């Protein structure tokens, strides 16, 4: 489970994101309809050509490997006003 924590002087917010939600978002992003809208071949000539199936497989493998790295902090940011964001596996 991915945990996103936002901390301020006045309040704290923790948002747990289960792995099935990550799998669902990968399925949505690599669906044919969304893939065509995001990566139209004529719109972005500088991007490398990656097929939809290759991207889906890569994202699924990434999520699979992230499950083995529990406790790893992916992002930790602290602002000058005391607001902090932390994303942890």
Secondary structure, DSSP 4 states (H G I P E B T S, - for coil): -EEEEEE-SS-EEEEEE-HHHHHHHHHHHTSHHHHHHH--TTT-TTS----HHHHHHHHHHHHHHHTTSTT-EEEEEE-TTS-EEEEE-
